């Protein structure tokens, strides 16, 4: 089985680190707690006058490189690979300001998952163009140029909780995908 795994919000804690930096850089401004997040696009849950502040955080040098790794994902990726599944990281660059994001995602993978995973990165703005059996992603709506061959399995996050699809976390992924613990 070919399993495609998104990075931000699935293996790397984009939202948690954004919130940590927001609170540190803008202690006088309101923030959206993770449990209250609605909608995939973080920036659009904030008032328009905050959008530049939001972008300044996730476009900043070092943001992607320094994201914390989700507990359990390394073990899950290793187990899926050890069981004979072909596993790739399938991630999208943050557009239009991709300059830091692209390089830093590669650096993040090398640091947290090892050099062998750097060769398993597929970076594309349109994941529907990538072949696979399953895509594990936190984005609730996967639209693109074609109808994908893969099944979209949601990585469970508050902002995608209203979607009626199979969903998983790194605690229950094996049972959800393969029917056993």
Wavefront OBJ file of the C-alpha trace (Angstrom):
o trace
v 0.000 0.000 0.000
v 1.261 3.499 -0.853
v 0.587 5.908 2.000
v 1.039 9.648 1.549
v 1.429 11.643 4.773
v 1.075 15.414 4.997
v 3.565 17.349 7.129
v 2.052 20.526 8.647
v -0.662 19.644 11.143
v 0.055 15.911 10.795
v 3.708 15.229 11.615
v 4.788 18.797 12.467
v 2.808 20.906 14.959
v 2.147 24.004 12.830
v -0.824 25.264 14.856
v 0.710 24.724 18.277
v 3.913 26.529 17.414
v 2.060 29.335 15.659
v -0.002 29.892 18.814
v 3.097 29.825 21.019
v 4.770 32.455 18.844
v 1.600 34.551 18.587
v 1.313 34.761 22.363
v 5.005 35.663 22.700
v 5.019 38.284 19.929
v 1.547 39.758 20.468
v 0.639 39.385 24.153
v -1.748 42.331 23.862
v -3.767 40.768 21.006
v -6.517 38.166 21.177
v -5.740 34.682 19.915
v -7.750 31.696 18.765
v -7.253 28.731 21.058
v -6.718 25.447 19.199
v -9.973 23.942 20.501
v -11.836 26.931 19.017
v -10.268 26.754 15.568
v -12.724 26.525 12.692
v -11.802 26.269 9.047
v -8.510 25.097 7.642
v -6.946 28.488 6.944
v -5.639 29.897 10.213
v -5.245 33.453 8.950
v -8.924 33.808 8.043
v -10.128 33.026 11.537
v -8.358 36.164 12.756
v -9.688 39.677 12.095
v -8.463 41.181 8.829
v -6.335 43.731 10.671
v -4.341 40.811 12.177
v -3.641 38.996 8.888
v -0.221 40.610 8.395
v 0.793 39.633 11.942
v -0.305 36.042 11.295
v 1.656 35.864 8.033
v 4.719 37.443 9.630
v 4.926 34.433 11.944
v 4.571 31.608 9.430
v 6.569 33.293 6.671
v 9.451 34.100 9.044
v 12.819 32.399 8.655
v 13.030 29.402 10.969
v 9.295 28.849 11.431
v 9.055 25.566 9.511
v 12.473 24.317 10.531
v 11.647 24.678 14.225
v 8.152 23.154 14.345
v 7.771 20.520 17.057
v 7.237 16.944 15.937
v 3.942 15.304 16.911
v 4.373 12.585 19.506
v 3.976 9.160 17.964
v 4.458 10.080 14.315
v 8.046 8.863 14.021
v 7.103 5.490 15.454
v 4.035 5.299 13.202
v 6.026 6.098 10.055
v 8.649 3.514 10.986
v 6.044 0.847 11.739
v 4.181 1.422 8.464
v 7.466 1.176 6.557
v 8.588 -1.908 8.513
v 5.261 -3.570 7.658
v 6.047 -3.162 3.954
v 4.009 -0.083 3.104
v 5.525 2.520 0.821
v 5.317 5.791 2.757
v 6.009 9.274 1.408
v 5.655 12.715 2.928
v 3.336 14.682 0.648
v 3.348 18.355 1.530
v 2.478 21.692 0.002
v 4.647 24.789 0.136
v 3.194 27.865 1.812
v 2.369 30.083 -1.128
v 3.048 32.710 -2.284
v 5.932 33.277 0.170
v 7.592 29.866 -0.228
v 11.227 30.959 0.111
v 11.774 29.834 3.707
v 9.152 27.109 3.746
v 10.525 24.808 1.044
v 14.117 24.551 2.290
v 13.054 24.431 5.927
v 10.667 21.518 5.351
v 13.589 19.512 3.967
v 15.759 20.544 6.908
v 12.978 19.625 9.354
v 12.618 16.152 7.844
v 16.362 15.557 7.943
v 16.558 16.619 11.612
v 13.452 14.845 12.916
v 13.056 11.812 10.656
v 16.523 11.282 9.214
v 18.204 11.663 5.852
v 16.450 8.611 4.362
v 13.129 10.496 4.662
v 14.458 13.504 2.735
v 14.318 11.302 -0.367
v 10.667 10.549 0.415
v 9.375 14.119 0.223
v 6.868 15.004 -2.476
v 6.227 18.744 -2.505
v 3.315 19.935 -4.598
v 0.567 22.528 -4.536
v -1.841 19.915 -5.965
v -1.872 16.614 -4.075
v -4.547 15.191 -6.385
v -1.788 14.728 -8.958
v 0.116 12.300 -6.701
v -0.656 8.586 -6.907
v -1.204 6.567 -3.776
v -3.727 4.487 -1.870
v -4.205 6.722 1.171
v -3.493 10.373 1.893
v -3.340 11.265 5.593
v -3.939 15.015 5.750
v -5.512 17.534 8.110
v -6.946 19.633 5.307
v -10.656 18.781 5.079
v -11.197 19.545 1.387
v -8.712 18.174 -1.108
v -9.374 19.756 -4.471
v -7.150 19.820 -7.488
v -6.800 19.218 -11.183
v -7.975 15.597 -11.109
v -9.998 13.181 -9.017
v -7.383 11.492 -6.835
v -6.897 7.733 -6.681
v -6.158 7.827 -2.950
v -8.603 7.781 -0.074
v -8.381 10.928 2.011
v -8.110 9.990 5.690
v -8.245 13.025 7.957
v -5.681 13.616 10.634
v -8.029 14.697 13.406
v -7.896 18.408 14.223
v -10.538 20.773 15.681
v -10.838 22.692 12.398
v -11.790 19.550 10.436
v -14.077 17.950 13.022
v -17.250 18.522 10.988
v -16.032 16.462 8.048
v -17.532 13.006 7.646
v -14.455 10.992 6.640
v -12.308 8.370 8.277
v -10.066 10.116 10.753
v -7.056 9.184 12.800
v -4.368 10.355 15.188
v -0.955 8.814 15.826
v -2.537 6.990 18.773
v -5.093 5.075 16.680
v -3.711 5.177 13.113
v -2.982 1.456 12.864
v -6.479 0.432 13.880
v -8.065 3.005 11.543
v -5.925 2.101 8.526
v -5.323 -1.609 8.997
v -7.916 -2.809 11.526
v -5.467 -3.788 14.276
v -3.496 -2.084 17.026
l 1 2 3 4 5 6 7 8 9 10 11 12 13 14 15 16 17 18 19 20 21 22 23 24 25 26 27 28 29 30 31 32 33 34 35 36 37 38 39 40 41 42 43 44 45 46 47 48 49 50 51 52 53 54 55 56 57 58 59 60 61 62 63 64 65 66 67 68 69 70 71 72 73 74 75 76 77 78 79 80 81 82 83 84 85 86 87 88 89 90 91 92 93 94 95 96 97 98 99 100 101 102 103 104 105 106 107 108 109 110 111 112 113 114 115 116 117 118 119 120 121 122 123 124 125 126 127 128 129 130 131 132 133 134 135 136 137 138 139 140 141 142 143 144 145 146 147 148 149 150 151 152 153 154 155 156 157 158 159 160 161 162 163 164 165 166 167 168 169 170 171 172 173 174 175 176 177 178 179 180 181
